[in-house]
Amino acid sequence: MSTDTAHSLADALAVPHSDEPVEAAPGLYLQQVDTQRSLERHWGELRDYAAGVFAELGLDEITSEEVTVLPGAEEVIALLELREQARTGRWDVVVVDCAPTAETLRLLALPEALDWHVNRLLPVGRRLLGALSPVIRHVARVSAPEGQVISAGERLHRGLMDVRRLLTGDQASVRLVLTPEAVVVAEARRTLTSLSLYGYRVDAVVANRVFPAGGADEWRRGWVEAQARRMEEVHASFAPLPVLTIPYLPAEPVGPEALAEVAEHVYAGVDPFAPPTVEPPMRITADELTLALPLADRDDVDLARKGDELIVTAGPYRRVIALPAALARRTISAAALRDGRLRVRFEAGGAK
């Protein structure tokens, strides 16, 4: 399944495009989500309410349709489709082909961020809805959201949290794909840190388009030497994760047979779908919270405490962690980033 709005899986597997799972080879199915149809199914009530508001403001139907397709909605819907497929019990393994790094990180951070807002705002919103509806209609000249609309929002929230539990569970892991180039390797290093920050396990790194050793001409020798240096950096940076290598092939591997040959070279008899042995990035004990932040620079990591929440920042990414009751009642006694792990110690006392 692809969560990238610029779908290419059907092209890679040489099968017709389809918004339902289509068989590409015996036992192998592919789905490219039709986000417009799925949007109607998962978000219909919210869109109907929004379209109604825009109509009351005097916008025509086309403009309403354009505005109510929110930025990022397609990626969110793809994740909800992933949950639906996992629920069927039809599949032994689901492989998700994600969008480029920045979009994927924003997407993976969304469920927990939405959970934070919903847990604080929705209970208040439900209490105020009945009292404020007449005022909203009188002052703003638009309709307040009905109960079924808020229920639609709650269903969306629950669905995204189901996706997060699915993707951070014991049977799920992430594989980073990179090419041995300076800019790409640097981005992959930051991505590993960010994925760990949000609680996602990375179990391997795939280095793609690696030039085989040798070569008669100077141009190719230059690439081989440059990539060899980058591969040393990759192995040093991502150890102890395995680094799987795909050579730069003489032809583009298109179709199940060509891709199967690549897989045989990459995995060499190892089960690519074995459950991950990597520990969860975050562990909590009676007096300590430990969060894996591999490759994080100490100067880029910040820690703050606000009530019963711990706010961890790593570079441009931030995670708000709701502390369990046992730790929420304690104060932070020490915090240190060492060997790629942030350790926060707590001691008895009020939250601080």
C-alpha positions as CSV (number, residue, x, y, z in Angstrom):
1,M,0.0,0.0,0.0
2,S,1.2,3.5,-0.8
3,T,0.6,6.6,1.3
4,D,2.4,8.8,-1.2
5,T,-0.1,10.8,-3.2
6,A,2.2,10.5,-6.2
7,H,1.6,6.8,-6.6
8,S,4.2,4.7,-8.4
9,L,3.7,1.2,-7.0
10,A,1.5,0.0,-9.8
11,D,4.1,1.2,-12.3
12,A,6.9,-0.5,-10.4
13,L,5.0,-3.8,-10.3
14,A,3.6,-3.4,-13.9
15,V,0.0,-3.9,-12.9
16,P,-3.1,-1.7,-13.7
17,H,-3.9,1.1,-11.4
18,S,-6.7,0.2,-8.9
19,D,-8.2,1.7,-5.8
20,E,-8.9,-1.8,-4.5
21,P,-6.3,-4.5,-3.8
22,V,-5.2,-6.0,-7.1
23,E,-3.1,-9.2,-7.5
24,A,0.3,-8.5,-8.9
25,A,1.7,-12.0,-8.3
26,P,0.5,-15.1,-6.4
27,G,-0.1,-14.0,-2.9
28,L,1.1,-10.4,-3.6
29,Y,-1.6,-7.6,-3.8
30,L,-1.2,-3.9,-4.3
31,Q,-3.5,-1.0,-3.3
32,Q,-3.2,2.6,-4.4
33,V,-5.8,4.4,-2.3
34,D,-8.5,6.4,-4.1
35,T,-8.4,9.2,-1.5
36,Q,-11.4,11.0,-2.9
37,R,-13.7,8.0,-2.4
38,S,-12.2,7.3,0.9
39,L,-12.5,10.9,2.0
40,E,-16.3,10.7,1.4
41,R,-16.5,7.5,3.5
42,H,-14.3,8.6,6.5
43,W,-14.8,12.3,6.6
44,G,-18.2,12.8,5.0
45,E,-20.0,14.4,7.9
46,L,-17.2,16.9,8.6
47,R,-17.0,17.9,4.9
48,D,-20.8,18.2,4.7
49,Y,-20.8,20.6,7.7
50,A,-17.8,22.6,6.3
51,A,-19.5,22.8,2.9
52,G,-22.7,24.1,4.5
53,V,-20.8,26.8,6.4
54,F,-19.1,28.0,3.2
55,A,-22.5,28.0,1.4
56,E,-24.0,30.2,4.2
57,L,-21.1,32.6,3.7
58,G,-22.1,33.0,0.1
59,L,-19.4,30.8,-1.6
60,D,-20.5,28.7,-4.5
61,E,-20.5,24.9,-4.6
62,I,-17.3,24.5,-6.5
63,T,-15.4,26.8,-4.1
64,S,-16.8,24.9,-1.1
65,E,-15.6,21.6,-2.6
66,E,-12.2,23.0,-3.2
67,V,-11.8,24.5,0.3
68,T,-13.1,21.5,2.2
69,V,-10.5,19.2,0.8
70,L,-8.0,20.1,3.5
71,P,-4.2,20.0,3.0
72,G,-2.8,16.6,4.2
73,A,-6.2,15.0,4.0
74,E,-5.1,12.5,1.4
75,E,-2.2,11.2,3.5
76,V,-4.5,10.9,6.6
77,I,-7.1,8.9,4.6
78,A,-4.4,6.6,3.3
79,L,-3.5,5.8,6.9
80,L,-7.2,5.1,7.7
81,E,-7.3,2.8,4.7
82,L,-4.3,1.0,6.2
83,R,-6.2,0.4,9.4
84,E,-9.1,-1.0,7.4
85,Q,-7.0,-3.5,5.6
86,A,-5.3,-4.6,8.8
87,R,-8.7,-5.1,10.4
88,T,-9.8,-7.5,7.6
89,G,-7.3,-10.2,8.8
90,R,-6.8,-11.1,5.1
91,W,-3.1,-10.2,5.0
92,D,0.0,-11.8,6.6
93,V,2.1,-8.7,6.0
94,V,1.3,-5.1,5.0
95,V,4.1,-3.1,3.5
96,V,3.5,0.6,3.4
97,D,5.4,2.7,0.8
98,C,5.6,6.2,2.4
99,A,5.9,9.6,0.9
100,P,9.2,11.6,1.1
101,T,10.7,12.1,4.5
102,A,9.3,15.5,5.6
103,E,5.7,14.6,4.7
104,T,5.9,11.2,6.3
105,L,7.3,12.6,9.6
106,R,4.5,15.1,9.8
107,L,2.0,12.4,9.0
108,L,3.4,10.0,11.7
109,A,3.4,12.8,14.3
110,L,-0.2,13.7,13.5
111,P,-2.1,11.0,15.5
112,E,-0.4,11.8,18.8
113,A,-0.6,15.6,18.3
114,L,-4.4,15.3,17.5
115,D,-4.8,13.1,20.6
116,W,-3.3,15.8,22.7
117,H,-5.7,18.4,21.4
118,V,-8.8,16.2,21.5
119,N,-8.3,15.1,25.1
120,R,-8.1,18.7,26.2
121,L,-10.5,20.4,24.0
122,L,-13.3,18.0,23.0
123,P,-14.8,17.4,26.5
124,V,-15.1,21.2,26.9
125,G,-16.4,21.6,23.4
126,R,-19.2,19.1,24.0
127,R,-20.3,20.9,27.1
128,L,-20.3,24.3,25.4
129,L,-21.8,23.2,22.1
130,G,-25.4,23.3,23.3
131,A,-25.1,26.6,25.0
132,L,-23.3,28.4,22.2
133,S,-25.2,27.1,19.2
134,P,-27.8,29.9,19.3
135,V,-25.2,32.5,19.8
136,I,-23.0,31.3,16.9
137,R,-26.0,31.3,14.6
138,H,-27.0,34.8,15.7
139,V,-23.6,36.5,15.7
140,A,-21.7,34.6,13.0
141,R,-24.7,33.9,10.8
142,V,-23.5,30.3,10.4
143,S,-24.5,27.0,11.9
144,A,-22.7,25.4,14.9
145,P,-21.5,21.9,14.3
146,E,-24.2,19.3,15.3
147,G,-23.5,16.4,17.6
148,Q,-23.1,14.0,14.7
149,V,-20.3,16.2,13.3
150,I,-18.4,16.2,16.5
151,S,-18.9,12.4,16.6
152,A,-17.4,12.2,13.2
153,G,-14.4,14.1,14.5
154,E,-14.1,11.6,17.4
155,R,-14.2,8.7,15.0
156,L,-11.4,10.3,13.0
157,H,-9.4,10.7,16.2
158,R,-10.0,7.1,17.2
159,G,-9.1,5.9,13.8
160,L,-5.8,7.8,13.7
161,M,-4.9,6.5,17.2
162,D,-5.6,2.9,16.0
163,V,-3.1,3.6,13.2
164,R,-0.5,4.8,15.6
165,R,-0.9,1.7,17.8
166,L,-0.6,-0.4,14.7
167,L,2.6,1.3,13.4
168,T,4.3,1.3,16.8
169,G,3.3,-2.2,17.9
170,D,5.6,-5.2,18.4
171,Q,4.9,-6.4,14.8
172,A,5.7,-3.1,13.1
173,S,9.0,-1.5,12.0
174,V,10.4,1.1,9.6
175,R,13.1,0.7,7.0
176,L,15.0,3.7,5.8
177,V,15.9,3.8,2.2
178,L,18.8,6.0,1.0
179,T,21.3,6.5,-1.7
180,P,25.0,6.9,-0.7
181,E,25.2,10.6,-1.2
182,A,26.2,13.3,1.4
183,V,22.8,15.1,1.4
184,V,20.7,12.0,1.5
185,V,22.7,10.3,4.3
186,A,22.5,13.5,6.4
187,E,18.7,13.5,6.0
188,A,18.5,9.8,6.8
189,R,20.4,10.4,10.0
190,R,18.0,13.1,11.1
191,T,15.1,10.9,10.1
192,L,16.3,8.1,12.4
193,T,16.4,10.5,15.3
194,S,12.9,11.9,14.5
195,L,11.3,8.5,14.1
196,S,12.7,7.4,17.5
197,L,11.4,10.6,19.0
198,Y,7.9,9.7,17.9
199,G,8.2,6.1,19.1
200,Y,8.7,4.3,15.8
201,R,11.2,1.5,15.5
202,V,13.7,1.3,12.7
203,D,15.0,-2.2,12.0
204,A,17.2,-1.7,8.9
205,V,18.7,0.7,6.4
206,V,18.5,0.0,2.7
207,A,21.2,1.6,0.5
208,N,20.0,1.8,-3.0
209,R,21.9,2.3,-6.3
210,V,25.3,1.4,-5.1
211,F,28.0,1.2,-7.8
212,P,29.8,-2.2,-7.9
213,A,33.5,-2.0,-7.4
214,G,35.8,-1.7,-10.4
215,G,35.2,0.1,-13.6
216,A,37.5,1.1,-16.4
217,D,36.7,4.8,-16.9
218,E,37.6,7.6,-14.5
219,W,34.0,8.8,-14.1
220,R,32.8,5.5,-12.7
221,R,35.9,5.1,-10.5
222,G,35.1,8.5,-9.0
223,W,31.6,7.4,-8.2
224,V,32.7,4.1,-6.7
225,E,35.3,5.8,-4.4
226,A,32.8,8.5,-3.3
227,Q,30.1,6.0,-2.6
228,A,32.5,3.8,-0.7
229,R,33.3,6.7,1.6
230,R,29.6,7.3,2.2
231,M,28.9,3.7,2.8
232,E,31.5,3.7,5.6
233,E,29.7,6.6,7.1
234,V,26.3,4.8,6.7
235,H,27.6,1.7,8.5
236,A,29.2,3.8,11.3
237,S,26.2,6.0,11.7
238,F,23.4,3.4,11.8
239,A,25.2,0.6,13.6
240,P,24.1,-1.8,15.0
241,L,21.2,-1.7,12.4
242,P,21.8,-3.9,9.4
243,V,22.6,-2.1,6.2
244,L,21.2,-3.8,3.1
245,T,22.7,-3.0,-0.2
246,I,21.0,-2.8,-3.7
247,P,23.6,-2.4,-6.5
248,Y,23.1,0.0,-9.3
249,L,21.5,-2.4,-11.8
250,P,22.1,-2.3,-15.6
251,A,18.3,-1.9,-16.1
252,E,15.4,-0.6,-14.1
253,P,13.7,-3.5,-12.1
254,V,10.1,-3.3,-13.1
255,G,7.6,-6.1,-12.5
256,P,7.4,-8.9,-9.9
257,E,10.1,-11.1,-11.4
258,A,12.7,-8.4,-11.6
259,L,11.9,-7.1,-8.1
260,A,12.1,-10.7,-6.7
261,E,15.6,-11.0,-8.1
262,V,16.5,-7.8,-6.2
263,A,15.0,-9.1,-3.0
264,E,17.0,-12.4,-3.3
265,H,20.1,-10.3,-3.5
266,V,19.2,-7.9,-0.7
267,Y,18.0,-10.4,1.9
268,A,20.0,-13.5,0.8
269,G,17.8,-16.1,2.5
270,V,16.9,-13.9,5.5
271,D,13.2,-13.6,6.2
272,P,12.4,-9.9,5.4
273,F,9.2,-10.1,7.3
274,A,10.5,-11.5,10.6
275,P,9.1,-9.6,13.6
276,P,11.5,-6.8,14.6
277,T,14.0,-7.4,17.4
278,V,14.6,-3.7,18.0
279,E,13.4,-2.5,21.4
280,P,10.7,0.2,21.6
281,P,12.3,3.6,21.6
282,M,10.6,4.7,24.9
283,R,10.7,2.8,28.2
284,I,9.2,3.9,31.5
285,T,10.0,2.5,34.9
286,A,8.9,3.5,38.4
287,D,11.4,6.4,38.5
288,E,12.9,6.9,35.0
289,L,11.8,7.6,31.4
290,T,14.2,6.6,28.7
291,L,13.8,7.7,25.1
292,A,16.1,6.6,22.3
293,L,17.4,9.5,20.2
294,P,20.1,8.0,18.1
295,L,22.5,10.4,16.3
296,A,20.9,13.3,18.2
297,D,23.2,16.3,18.8
298,R,23.1,17.4,22.4
299,D,22.7,21.1,21.3
300,D,19.6,20.2,19.3
301,V,17.8,18.4,22.2
302,D,15.6,20.3,24.6
303,L,13.5,19.1,27.6
304,A,10.7,20.9,29.3
305,R,8.1,20.0,31.9
306,K,4.6,21.3,31.9
307,G,2.2,19.8,34.5
308,D,1.9,16.1,33.8
309,E,3.6,16.4,30.4
310,L,7.1,16.1,29.2
311,I,8.0,18.1,26.1
312,V,11.0,16.7,24.2
313,T,12.4,18.6,21.2
314,A,15.0,17.2,18.8
315,G,16.0,19.6,16.0
316,P,12.8,20.8,14.3
317,Y,10.6,18.1,15.8
318,R,8.7,18.1,19.1
319,R,6.8,15.5,21.0
320,V,4.6,16.0,24.0
321,I,4.6,12.9,26.2
322,A,1.8,12.5,28.7
323,L,3.5,11.1,31.9
324,P,1.9,8.2,33.7
325,A,0.4,9.0,37.1
326,A,3.3,7.5,39.0
327,L,5.8,9.9,37.3
328,A,3.4,12.9,37.0
329,R,3.4,13.2,40.8
330,R,7.2,13.4,40.9
331,T,9.8,16.1,40.1
332,I,12.6,15.7,37.6
333,S,15.8,15.1,39.5
334,A,18.2,14.7,36.5
335,A,18.2,14.4,32.7
336,A,21.0,13.5,30.4
337,L,21.6,12.5,26.7
338,R,24.2,9.8,26.6
339,D,25.0,7.1,24.0
340,G,21.9,8.1,22.0
341,R,19.5,7.8,24.9
342,L,17.7,10.6,26.8
343,R,17.3,9.5,30.4
344,V,15.0,11.5,32.7
345,R,15.1,10.6,36.4
346,F,12.2,11.4,38.7
347,E,12.1,11.7,42.5
348,A,9.3,12.1,45.0
349,G,7.6,15.5,45.2
350,G,5.2,17.7,43.3
351,A,5.3,18.1,39.5
352,K,7.8,20.7,38.4
